[in-house]
Structure formats: structure tokens, C-alpha cells
């Protein structure tokens, strides 16, 4: 009898896989966790099977209650948001530099993208773009229509009216 997968916590063999509360992949998007609790340990995700049992599995999901402050400094975010409180003052290049996004790894930039993609469509649409500052800091202002259109024009390279993850990488790289 062959050994099954090892329990990552070092408690022998991991339990057999069960149905869990993970939504299947939709249109090429990664599965999303429906568990509202924070991850119990970095890199691992607590899953509750339909029979009530719980297991730890490798964390591969980008939407597990991650916040911007998990990726960027809270003080940097606050200072950047405060720098653009006046209407029509938003400059995405300065903003991305101030929050430290330009220095982040591609994986972290992708996580930021998924946090900003509120409807989890794989795109940041114009209506989501208007609330981009609130994605970084909940008490921030909304972008004006003019600022939103300027940001969309800068980020939407293929002209489809939305920003995908590759276009978001380019937008951050331009800053």
C-alpha cells in the first residue's frame, strides 16, 4: 500500500481529498475561497469539507480576504491617498510610486490587481476604476469622471474598455 500525501503540519498522512467550499475555475480565473476567515498560516488555507471536517491545503487562491495592507505599507497607502484628496489631482504614476507598488514583485502586483477587481471578472472595468483609491484605503475619495477616463486611457492598451492583468502590469511599469 503506497503512502498518500503528507500532512504539511507533520502529523502523518493527510486526509483524503473531500469536497470543499472552493468554487471551480470560471473562465480561466483561479478558484475562489468562500471561507470568510483569514488564512491560519502563511501559505496554507483552512478548508472545510461538506462533511464538516477541516483540512489545511496549500494556499493558491488570490481572493482569501487579502487586503492592500497585506502587500503594501499602511502608512505609505495613507500618505499617497492624502496626497490626492483634491478633485482632479490624481496621478497614477506618482500614486503607484508612493504606495510602493512599483517595487513589488509581479506576484504581488497580480494580487493587487485581483483586490482591485471587485467583481472578480479578470478585468478592472471603468466603474471599478472610479473606486480605485477605495481599493487601497476605504475612506478615500472616488475618482472624478475625468480622472477615471484618463486612467482608463493610460491603462487600456487594446481599447476594449477594461484593464486586464497584463495591462495593469504595464500601467505599474510606466510609473
C-alpha positions as CSV (number, residue, x, y, z in Angstrom):
1,X,0.0,0.0,0.0
2,X,1.6,3.3,-1.2
3,X,1.9,6.3,1.1
4,X,-0.6,9.1,0.4
5,X,0.2,12.8,0.6
6,X,1.9,14.0,3.7
7,X,0.2,16.4,6.1
8,X,2.0,19.7,5.8
9,X,1.9,20.1,9.6
10,X,3.9,16.9,10.2
11,X,1.1,14.8,11.6
12,X,1.4,11.8,9.3
13,X,-0.7,11.3,6.2
14,X,-3.1,14.0,5.1
15,X,-6.7,13.0,5.0
16,X,-8.1,12.0,1.6
17,X,-9.4,14.9,-0.6
18,X,-13.0,15.8,0.0
19,X,-15.4,18.2,-1.5
20,X,-14.6,21.7,0.0
21,X,-16.0,25.1,-0.2
22,X,-13.8,26.2,-3.2
23,X,-15.6,27.4,-6.2
24,X,-14.4,25.8,-9.5
25,X,-12.4,27.8,-12.0
26,X,-14.5,30.1,-14.1
27,X,-13.4,31.5,-17.5
28,X,-9.7,30.9,-16.7
29,X,-9.9,32.6,-13.3
30,X,-8.3,30.9,-10.3
31,X,-10.7,29.2,-7.9
32,X,-12.0,31.4,-5.1
33,X,-12.3,30.5,-1.5
34,X,-15.7,31.0,0.2
35,X,-14.4,30.7,3.7
36,X,-14.6,34.2,5.3
37,X,-11.9,33.6,7.9
38,X,-8.3,34.7,7.5
39,X,-5.7,32.1,6.4
40,X,-4.5,30.2,9.5
41,X,-0.9,30.2,8.4
42,X,1.0,31.9,5.6
43,X,1.0,29.7,2.5
44,X,-1.8,27.4,3.8
45,X,-5.6,27.6,3.6
46,X,-8.1,26.1,6.0
47,X,-10.8,24.2,4.1
48,X,-14.0,22.9,5.5
49,X,-15.3,19.8,3.7
50,X,-19.0,19.3,3.2
51,X,-19.0,16.6,5.9
52,X,-17.7,19.2,8.4
53,X,-14.1,18.1,8.6
54,X,-11.3,20.7,8.2
55,X,-8.0,20.3,6.4
56,X,-5.1,22.5,5.6
57,X,-4.1,22.7,1.9
58,X,-1.6,24.8,0.0
59,X,-2.8,28.3,-0.5
60,X,-3.2,29.1,-4.1
61,X,-6.2,31.4,-4.0
62,X,-5.9,35.1,-4.6
63,X,-9.1,36.3,-3.0
64,X,-8.9,34.9,0.5
65,X,-9.7,38.1,2.3
66,X,-6.4,39.6,1.3
67,X,-6.1,43.4,1.9
68,X,-3.8,46.0,0.5
69,X,-2.0,46.3,3.8
70,X,-1.0,42.6,3.5
71,X,1.0,43.7,0.4
72,X,1.8,47.4,0.9
73,X,2.7,49.6,3.9
74,X,-0.4,51.1,5.6
75,X,1.4,54.4,6.2
76,X,2.6,54.6,2.5
77,X,-1.0,54.0,1.4
78,X,-2.4,56.6,3.7
79,X,0.1,59.2,2.7
80,X,-0.5,58.5,-1.0
81,X,-4.3,58.8,-0.7
82,X,-3.9,62.0,1.3
83,X,-1.7,63.4,-1.4
84,X,-4.5,63.2,-3.9
85,X,-7.5,64.4,-1.9
86,X,-8.3,67.3,-4.2
87,X,-10.6,66.5,-7.1
88,X,-8.8,66.1,-10.5
89,X,-5.4,65.8,-8.7
90,X,-4.9,62.0,-9.2
91,X,-1.7,61.0,-10.9
92,X,-1.4,57.2,-11.2
93,X,2.4,57.3,-11.7
94,X,3.0,59.2,-8.5
95,X,0.4,57.2,-6.6
96,X,1.9,53.8,-7.6
97,X,5.3,55.1,-6.6
98,X,4.1,56.5,-3.3
99,X,2.4,53.2,-2.2
100,X,5.5,51.2,-3.2
101,X,3.7,49.2,-6.0
102,X,6.5,49.8,-8.5
103,X,9.0,48.0,-6.3
104,X,6.8,44.9,-5.8
105,X,7.2,41.5,-7.4
106,X,5.0,40.5,-10.3
107,X,3.1,38.1,-8.0
108,X,2.3,41.0,-5.6
109,X,1.2,43.2,-8.4
110,X,-1.1,40.5,-9.6
111,X,-2.5,40.2,-6.1
112,X,-3.2,43.9,-6.0
113,X,-4.9,43.6,-9.4
114,X,-7.2,40.9,-8.0
115,X,-8.0,43.0,-4.9
116,X,-9.0,45.9,-7.2
117,X,-11.1,43.6,-9.5
118,X,-14.1,43.8,-7.2
119,X,-16.4,41.7,-9.4
120,X,-13.7,39.0,-10.0
121,X,-14.2,39.2,-13.7
122,X,-10.5,39.2,-14.5
123,X,-10.7,42.8,-15.6
124,X,-10.9,46.2,-14.0
125,X,-13.8,48.0,-15.7
126,X,-14.4,51.7,-15.8
127,X,-16.9,51.6,-13.0
128,X,-14.4,49.8,-10.8
129,X,-11.6,52.1,-11.8
130,X,-13.6,55.1,-10.4
131,X,-13.2,53.5,-6.9
132,X,-9.5,52.5,-7.3
133,X,-8.5,54.7,-4.3
134,X,-11.0,53.0,-2.1
135,X,-9.4,49.7,-3.0
136,X,-6.3,51.0,-1.4
137,X,-7.9,52.9,1.5
138,X,-11.6,52.5,2.3
139,X,-12.1,56.2,3.4
140,X,-10.5,57.6,0.2
141,X,-12.5,59.6,-2.3
142,X,-13.8,58.4,-5.7
143,X,-12.0,59.4,-8.8
144,X,-13.7,62.1,-10.9
145,X,-15.1,61.1,-14.3
146,X,-12.2,63.0,-15.9
147,X,-9.6,61.1,-13.8
148,X,-11.2,57.8,-14.4
149,X,-11.2,58.3,-18.2
150,X,-7.6,59.4,-18.1
151,X,-6.6,56.4,-16.1
152,X,-8.5,54.1,-18.4
153,X,-6.9,55.7,-21.5
154,X,-3.5,55.1,-19.9
155,X,-4.1,51.5,-19.0
156,X,-6.4,50.1,-21.7
157,X,-3.8,49.2,-24.3
158,X,-6.1,47.1,-26.6
159,X,-9.1,49.5,-26.5
160,X,-11.6,47.0,-25.1
161,X,-12.8,49.4,-22.3
162,X,-11.3,47.4,-19.5
163,X,-7.9,46.7,-18.0
164,X,-6.7,43.1,-17.8
165,X,-3.8,41.9,-15.6
166,X,-1.2,42.4,-18.3
167,X,-2.3,45.9,-19.0
168,X,-2.2,46.6,-15.2
169,X,1.4,45.3,-15.2
170,X,2.2,47.8,-18.0
171,X,0.5,50.6,-16.1
172,X,2.5,50.0,-13.0
173,X,5.7,49.7,-15.1
174,X,5.0,53.1,-16.6
175,X,5.0,54.7,-13.2
